[in-house]
Amino acid sequence: MAFPGDDQKPIREQALDLASLVGKTMREDEVSDPEQVEAVVQLALTLAPHLTLDAKLREAADERQSP
């Protein structure tokens, strides 16, 4: 399992959400193709940490009290 640690749960959830979102756009023949599915999985695993970091940085910026 990718991102197995408890502290990595947000990244893992982001990867699952992203893979689900992309998977919904796939045609039936693509879903049946292991190479296509692997490409989606790898994309989700690659992008999830970046998307999670971006969300955390935006959250930190919003909470910041000084300009």
C-alpha positions in Angstrom: 0.0 0.0 0.0 1.3 3.4 -0.9 1.6 6.0 1.9 0.9 3.4 4.7 1.7 5.5 7.7 -1.0 7.1 9.9 0.6 10.5 9.3 0.3 9.9 5.5 -3.5 9.3 5.6 -4.3 12.6 3.9 -2.0 11.8 1.0 -3.5 8.3 0.8 -7.0 9.7 0.7 -6.0 12.3 -1.9 -4.6 9.6 -4.1 -7.7 7.5 -3.8 -9.9 10.5 -4.6 -7.8 11.4 -7.6 -7.8 7.9 -8.9 -11.5 7.7 -8.5 -12.1 11.0 -10.2 -9.9 10.0 -13.2 -11.3 6.5 -13.3 -14.8 7.9 -13.8 -13.6 9.5 -17.0 -12.3 6.2 -18.4 -14.0 4.2 -21.1 -15.0 0.6 -20.3 -12.2 -0.8 -22.6 -9.7 1.4 -20.8 -10.8 0.1 -17.4 -10.3 -3.4 -18.6 -6.7 -2.6 -19.8 -4.2 -3.2 -17.0 -1.7 -0.8 -18.5 -4.3 2.0 -18.5 -5.3 1.3 -15.0 -1.6 1.3 -13.9 -1.1 4.6 -15.6 -4.0 6.1 -13.6 -2.7 4.6 -10.3 0.8 6.0 -11.0 -0.6 9.4 -11.8 -2.6 9.5 -8.6 0.4 8.3 -6.6 2.6 11.0 -8.2 0.2 13.9 -7.8 -1.4 13.2 -4.4 1.6 14.4 -2.3 1.7 17.6 -4.3 -2.0 18.2 -4.1 -1.9 17.5 -0.3 1.0 19.9 0.2 -0.7 22.6 -1.8 -3.8 22.3 0.3 -1.8 22.5 3.5 0.1 25.5 2.3 -3.2 27.3 1.4 -4.6 26.3 4.8 -1.5 27.8 6.5 -1.7 31.0 4.5 -5.4 31.4 5.3 -4.6 31.0 9.1 -1.8 33.4 9.0 -2.5 36.5 11.1 0.1 38.9 9.8 0.5 40.2 6.2 
